[in-house]
């Protein structure tokens, strides 16, 4: 299963990428259910770097340490959970920034390994994740279009 959310933002892919580069300063203001983000290994947004984040989704606290596996500035960011168990269920999360005449489309994708029965049994959880992704897109749009990209 692929959970996808795309938001059209009137900001350049470079502005979006800069927002992600400064995630340690931007994480909590990006969504009210974001609790903590910190770099745990590496030198910021680069392949091989690791980060920890914590957020509330659907009334549950999610805690993950991830490794960035692909970083293409102004275009693409992909990371994977460092936990083998979490990685079996959720192999990757990515963000793509595609230019258009008025800015760019920001697409978030979360790959989830589940069959139709698992999708049905966990429908509420997946719906909560989709809602959270939509809110992240709306909030990202508001932050970037306000010109507040670099503010902590």
N, C-alpha and C positions, 0 to 999 in steps of 0.2 A: 504494500500500500504506500502511496505517496501523498503526503499532506502538502498542499501548495497554497501559497498566498502571494498575490502580486499587487503592488501599490504603485501607482503613477505619481512620481514626485517631481515637482518643479525645482530641481536642483541637479547639479552635474554629478556624474558618477564619481568624480574626484571628491566632491563634498560628502557623498554617501560613504565612500571608502574612508575618508578622514574621520567620520563619526565612528566607524568600527575600529579604526586605529586607536582611538581614545576611549575604548569601551570601559576601561577602569574608571573614567570620569563620567561616562554617559549611561552606564547600565541602569542605575537606579532611577534616573529621570526618564528613561525610555519607556518604562511601564511601572505602574504603582505596585504590581505584584513581584517586581524584581527586588531581591533582597541583597545579593552580594555578587561581585565579580572581582577576580584578582588573577593576575598572571602568576603561575607557579613555576614555570621553567621557560627559558628562552628570553628573547629580547623583543617582546611585543608581537605584533601581528606579522608572523612569518611562518613558513612551513617548518614543522618540528616543535614549535612553541606549544606550551600547555597552559590552559587556563581552567579555573574553577568558577562555577556559577551556581547560584541558588535562586529559585523562584517558586512562587505559589501558582499552581494551575489546578483548577477544579477542586479547591479546598485542600489540596495535598502539596507538601513541600517537595520539590524536585531538587536534587543536588547532583551535579555532574562535574567531573573533570574531563576535559576534552583535549585532543591533540589536533592542531591545525595541519592538514595534510596537503592542501593546495591553496595558495594565495597568489592571485593574479591582480595586482593593484588596479583599482578603478573598474574591475570586471567581475571578479569571482573570488569567493571565500568558501572553503569547505573544511569541516572539522568532524572528528569521530570521537566517540567516548573512549576513554582509556580502559574502562572496566569491560572485561570480556563478556560478562553477562548482559550488561546494558547494550553493548555493541551487537550482540546477537539479536536483540529485539529492535534496536534502533541503530542501524549501521552508519548513518551519516546525516548531517545537517549542512545545508549550503545556502548561500546568498549570491544571487546573480544581479549585476547592474547593467542594464541594456539601455544605451542612449536612444533618445528620440528628440524630435525638434524642440520640445519644451523642457527637457530635463532627462529623466530616465525612469525606467520601470525597475523596481526592486522586487525580486522574486525570492521568497524563502521556501525551501523544500526540506521536508523531513521524511526520510525513508524509514518505514516501519515494516518489520517482518511479522505478518500475521495473515492467517487465512480468513475466509469469510465468517467462520464461526467465532474466531477471536475478535474480528472487527465488530461483529454483532454483540458479543458479550461485553466488550469494552467501549461500546458506542458513546456512553456518557463521557468517558475519559477523552476519547478522540474528539468529541464535540467541544470539550473544554479546551483542548489544545488548539483546535481550529479557531475558536473564539479569541484565544490569547494571541495567536498569530495575526488575526485581523486587527486586533487592538494595537499590537506592535507596529503593524504597517501604518495605521492611522496616526499613531504617536510619532513615528519616525518622520512621516510626511509633515506633521505640524512643526516639529523641531527644526527640520531642514529648511522648510519654507519660511520660517521666522528669521532665518539667517543666523541662528544660534548654534552653529555647527561646533564651534570650538569651545563653547562655554562649559565649565565643569558642572 
